[in-house]
Amino acid sequence: MAEPGDLRQTYAFSCTGCGHAWKQSYEIVIVTDAAGQRSQEYRIEGRRVRSPLTSPVCPHCESRHVHAVPVGLAERALQAETAPHSRPERHEHTPHIPHGPHFHLRRHSGRTRNEDG
């Protein structure tokens, strides 16, 4: 039995085998069986199909090397990749001026060399 709250989701697919890209919309139907267990079904034009996230196959080359993401996520990623990047304001760099040599002083105990030993 289908429940209220069923939704429609569009996925973007891209094949790493041939480069083919496509979109497909699915009806996602929440179903409760006789035992009261809830699950979801994916449908295209009322016909039950496998989840788009379970081993999608490229319709162009039949490769199983396919990536699927919800369209909203794919569009946000594309916008982030193509958006002009703003750079932080650059400040004039002041070159480092080296300082003089370091003098490493040994700790002096107050004894003379002859007393050390």
Backbone hydrogen bonds, N-H to C=O, Kabsch-Sander energy under -0.5 kcal/mol:
donor,donor_aa,acceptor,acceptor_aa,energy
3,E,30,I,-1.4
6,D,3,E,-0.8
7,L,28,I,-2.1
9,Q,26,Y,-2.7
11,Y,24,Q,-2.7
12,A,69,V,-3.4
13,F,22,W,-3.5
14,S,67,H,-1.9
15,C,20,H,-2.7
16,T,14,S,-0.5
16,T,65,H,-3.1
17,G,65,H,-0.6
19,G,15,C,-1.4
22,W,13,F,-1.9
24,Q,11,Y,-2.1
26,Y,9,Q,-3.0
27,E,43,R,-3.0
28,I,7,L,-3.9
28,I,26,Y,-0.5
29,V,27,E,-0.7
29,V,41,E,-2.8
31,V,29,V,-0.5
31,V,39,S,-3.4
32,T,1,M,-1.4
33,D,37,Q,-2.4
36,G,33,D,-1.9
39,S,31,V,-2.6
41,E,29,V,-2.8
42,Y,49,V,-0.7
43,R,27,E,-2.2
44,I,47,R,-2.5
47,R,44,I,-2.1
49,V,42,Y,-2.9
54,T,51,S,-1.7
55,S,53,L,-0.8
58,C,63,S,-2.7
62,E,58,C,-1.8
66,V,64,R,-1.6
67,H,14,S,-2.8
69,V,12,A,-2.2
71,V,10,T,-2.9
73,L,70,P,-0.6
74,A,70,P,-2.2
75,E,71,V,-2.9
76,R,72,G,-2.0
77,A,73,L,-2.3
78,L,74,A,-2.3
79,Q,75,E,-2.4
80,A,76,R,-2.2
81,E,77,A,-2.0
82,T,78,L,-2.0
83,A,79,Q,-1.7
104,H,102,H,-0.6
105,L,103,F,-0.8
109,S,107,R,-0.6
115,E,112,T,-0.5
116,D,112,T,-1.1
117,G,113,R,-0.7
